[in-house]
Amino acid sequence: MKLYQIIGDNIRGFRTQKGWTQEKLAIRSDLNINYVGCLERAERKPSIDTLMRIGKALHVHPSQFLIEGSYRKDV
């Protein structure tokens, strides 16, 4: 699996574990909802700042987005 697919899967995984919509994550991380969707589908490449903002919103260390399946370990 490619890195940006791993990041997108983890963002989606952590988000859905919280029961959040893409819109709620976008609002809490001050990002555009369409951009959040593009990240989850690996259509866009997030900056470190973006990963930090999403991590802060989800209460997840940004490094967790880089580890395949890391959202499954917090269940």
Phi, psi and omega in degrees: 000140181282154184306315184289335173289321178298313179300312181298317178298319180291319177301311179299317181297311179296321180296312182290331175300326179277353182075022182270149170275168174298325180297316180296317177297317180300315180296313184291335179256004179056049177235163177285137181301322179295324179294319178300316178298319178296322178295316181295330179268006179061032177269345179229156180254116182284147173279168176298320178301318179296315178298324178293319179295317178293317178300317179297316180298319183272354185060048180230135176295132183306331180296337180294337179289343184268351184258119183306125177072016185296334178295335180287339184280343182266006183291000000 
